[in-house]
Amino acid sequence: MASLVIRKLDDRTKSRLRVRAAHHGRSMEEEAREILRSELARPEHQQPLNVAQAIRQLFAPFGGVDLPEIRRDLPRKPPDFLK
């Protein structure tokens, strides 16, 4: 098996990794391996969702809602200040 050294890891990231590892009952090294393993298992073409896509995906199983069309008047003519 190969080894990997990560240099210049900021303290905040290291601290978050340590807390996450403790939460899962793993060492920091094993937690880093699991993060890499799970992230690299996703298909490469799969793009991360933006907020709108994430919300849509979350609520799609409940079905949509048909909203009535709102009739609107034509926009008024803008004022002409040069007269």
GINORMO-V669255 format. One record per helix or strand. SS is the DSSP state (2 for helix, 1 for strand). FROM is the first residue (numbers start at 1). TO is the last residue. If there is no record, write none. Layout:
# GINORMO-V669255
SS,FROM,TO
SS,FROM,TO
This chain:
# GINORMO-V669255
2,11,24
2,28,41
2,51,62
